[in-house]
Amino acid sequence: MNPTVLSLSRRDFTKTALLAGAAVATVPFVAPAAANPRRIRTGVIGCGSVSNSYLPVLTRSPFVEVVSLCDLKPERARQQADRFKVGAVYPHVEALLAGVPFDLLVDLTDMQAHEQINRRALEAGKHVWSEKPIANTLAAGQELLRLAQSKGTRLWGAPITVQSPQFAFMARQLRAGALGRVAAAHAFYGHEGPSWSAFFYEKLGGSMPDLAVYNLTSLTGLLGPVQRLTALLSIVTPERTVDDKGKIQVAEEDNAMLLMDHGQGVLSHVQSGFNYFNPHGHDGKNEHRHTIQITGSHGYLGLVGYDWEPQGVELATHDQPKLVRHATDAQGYIWQQGAALAAECLATGKELLVTPEQALHVLEIITAARESAATGRRVELKSTFKWPLVA
Ligand SMILES: NC(=O)c1ccc[n+]([C@@H]2O[C@H](COP(=O)([O-])OP(=O)(O)OC[C@H]3O[C@@H](n4cnc5c(N)ncnc54)[C@H](O)[C@@H]3O)[C@@H](O)[C@H]2O)c1
């Protein structure tokens, strides 16, 4: 057995077990092109917790050939290579780039490391799928996007909440005016915080880039880009004990409240935190609360469960005031499939709703929230993205 994977705790066990089913769920989505697909040679960097969620999907995708794995802790890469039958293993990004040729880099490293690794991969002419965030600042992220464009390569970032059928249902209801004049939205995501790695609590970590990022992607996708925001941030638990570094001081917020103005009078509120009692921990399938709520003059939409693993959408309107549940079928969507979708896009030309422009707008929301909390002022945003996403 794989000691690294085992030491990564119950979350990995749960996610790995979930993925046994989840990977099967991707089959209907990819089946039409499976007869003779072009496989995108893929290198994966970062073989920690989330690689247990990505690698089963990548190695089952007909659009992907995982040719190499890399981790600063080489034993982790070796163990995943044994488990997923990958031929080449490297201890750092330069060796990976100089090694077995590949076209798509999947970056699953610490949040703070993404910017530098993504830059090196783009400079080397690779396409990049990055876990969130793509970079540490809007300016750096925009520079990466320009670099990708100059190289003729693609850059995408997690999360992929806008790809779910539940997102599409909500977007279509809003577009059709089912809620009347849209006024307000509220979204939340929290648990007691990761226990395995310190980077979640170090500078440029925090609950916003790890958790709020999902709600921010969903709400900007549903309500449009944010024009200005205010935020309050705090550290509730100043000291934590984590698997990789023992006792650490928490340097970034573990409790966040953001208030956002989407224009046209639409306001939203997102909260995230690493101090939220949550009986389901990191497992989304038993979460049935409305974690996204949108209210208008004629109706209400509530997303059942988390936006990364939604169970359905409940809608009530003037005409049908009792909540009715819709969009209960995942239609093959799983949160772990982002990099496989990117490979499919490269192989077939099929475009995703996920865009780097939206990911960078969400990154700017997070950095603006930090600025607002530090200065006590409202912050105007500079970036935007093409919206609406769903016709
Ligand atoms: N764990 C999850 O369930 C989960 C879910 C969704 C998203 N994510 C995101 O995935 C990313 C990774 O999270 P994780 O939980 O897997 O963390 P982790 O600490 O378990 O794994 C990260 C791995 O990256 C390696 N690494 C760090 N810097 C590196 C570098 N410069 N070169 C090569 N390897 C490097 C580390 O050695 C480690 O093995 C984060 O952005 C996180 O927000 C995690």
The ligand as an SDF file (V2000), in Angstrom:
LIG
                    3D

 44 48  0  0  0  0  0  0  0  0999 V2000
   -6.8370   18.2440   -1.0730 N   0  0  0  0  0  0  0  0  0  0  0  0
   -7.9860   18.4720   -1.6630 C   0  0  0  0  0  0  0  0  0  0  0  0
   -8.9620   17.7640   -1.4560 O   0  0  0  0  0  0  0  0  0  0  0  0
   -8.1270   19.6190   -2.6340 C   0  0  0  0  0  0  0  0  0  0  0  0
   -9.3600   19.7860   -3.2910 C   0  0  0  0  0  0  0  0  0  0  0  0
   -9.4680   20.7800   -4.2570 C   0  0  0  0  0  0  0  0  0  0  0  0
   -8.3910   21.5860   -4.5250 C   0  0  0  0  0  0  0  0  0  0  0  0
   -7.1950   21.4260   -3.8640 N   0  0  0  0  0  0  0  0  0  0  0  0
   -6.0590   22.3010   -4.2110 C   0  0  0  0  0  0  0  0  0  0  0  0
   -5.0160   21.4820   -4.7150 O   0  0  0  0  0  0  0  0  0  0  0  0
   -3.7350   22.0610   -4.4340 C   0  0  0  0  0  0  0  0  0  0  0  0
   -2.8880   21.0560   -3.6660 C   0  0  0  0  0  0  0  0  0  0  0  0
   -3.5500   20.7540   -2.4570 O   0  0  0  0  0  0  0  0  0  0  0  0
   -3.2890   19.3910   -1.6760 P   0  0  0  0  0  0  0  0  0  0  0  0
   -4.3380   19.2870   -0.6450 O   0  0  0  0  0  0  0  0  0  0  0  0
   -3.0920   18.2850   -2.6480 O   0  0  0  0  0  0  0  0  0  0  0  0
   -1.9040   19.7300   -0.9650 O   0  0  0  0  0  0  0  0  0  0  0  0
   -0.7700   18.6680   -0.5080 P   0  0  0  0  0  0  0  0  0  0  0  0
    0.1040   19.4040    0.4400 O   0  0  0  0  0  0  0  0  0  0  0  0
   -1.4130   17.4000   -0.0610 O   0  0  0  0  0  0  0  0  0  0  0  0
   -0.0080   18.3770   -1.8590 O   0  0  0  0  0  0  0  0  0  0  0  0
    0.7860   19.3340   -2.5140 C   0  0  0  0  0  0  0  0  0  0  0  0
    2.0060   18.6150   -3.0750 C   0  0  0  0  0  0  0  0  0  0  0  0
    2.7310   19.5130   -3.9200 O   0  0  0  0  0  0  0  0  0  0  0  0
    4.1090   19.2850   -3.6910 C   0  0  0  0  0  0  0  0  0  0  0  0
    4.8370   20.5020   -4.0780 N   0  0  0  0  0  0  0  0  0  0  0  0
    4.7860   21.7270   -3.4890 C   0  0  0  0  0  0  0  0  0  0  0  0
    5.5720   22.6000   -4.1400 N   0  0  0  0  0  0  0  0  0  0  0  0
    6.1330   21.9120   -5.1730 C   0  0  0  0  0  0  0  0  0  0  0  0
    7.0370   22.2680   -6.2000 C   0  0  0  0  0  0  0  0  0  0  0  0
    7.5340   23.5060   -6.2950 N   0  0  0  0  0  0  0  0  0  0  0  0
    7.4140   21.3140   -7.0890 N   0  0  0  0  0  0  0  0  0  0  0  0
    6.9180   20.0380   -6.9900 C   0  0  0  0  0  0  0  0  0  0  0  0
    6.0560   19.6590   -6.0210 N   0  0  0  0  0  0  0  0  0  0  0  0
    5.6560   20.5760   -5.1290 C   0  0  0  0  0  0  0  0  0  0  0  0
    4.2190   18.9800   -2.2190 C   0  0  0  0  0  0  0  0  0  0  0  0
    5.4070   18.2880   -1.9100 O   0  0  0  0  0  0  0  0  0  0  0  0
    2.9640   18.1390   -1.9930 C   0  0  0  0  0  0  0  0  0  0  0  0
    3.2160   16.7540   -2.1670 O   0  0  0  0  0  0  0  0  0  0  0  0
   -4.0340   23.3440   -3.6810 C   0  0  0  0  0  0  0  0  0  0  0  0
   -4.1190   24.4160   -4.5860 O   0  0  0  0  0  0  0  0  0  0  0  0
   -5.4160   23.0880   -3.0760 C   0  0  0  0  0  0  0  0  0  0  0  0
   -6.1100   24.2830   -2.8200 O   0  0  0  0  0  0  0  0  0  0  0  0
   -7.0460   20.4440   -2.9260 C   0  0  0  0  0  0  0  0  0  0  0  0
  1  2  1  0
  2  3  2  0
  2  4  1  0
  4  5  1  0
  4 44  2  0
  5  6  2  0
  6  7  1  0
  7  8  2  0
  8  9  1  0
  8 44  1  0
  9 10  1  0
  9 42  1  0
 10 11  1  0
 11 12  1  0
 11 40  1  0
 12 13  1  0
 13 14  1  0
 14 15  2  0
 14 16  1  0
 14 17  1  0
 17 18  1  0
 18 19  2  0
 18 20  1  0
 18 21  1  0
 21 22  1  0
 22 23  1  0
 23 24  1  0
 23 38  1  0
 24 25  1  0
 25 26  1  0
 25 36  1  0
 26 27  1  0
 26 35  1  0
 27 28  2  0
 28 29  1  0
 29 30  1  0
 29 35  2  0
 30 31  1  0
 30 32  2  0
 32 33  1  0
 33 34  2  0
 34 35  1  0
 36 37  1  0
 36 38  1  0
 38 39  1  0
 40 41  1  0
 40 42  1  0
 42 43  1  0
M  CHG  2   8   1  16  -1
M  END
$$$$
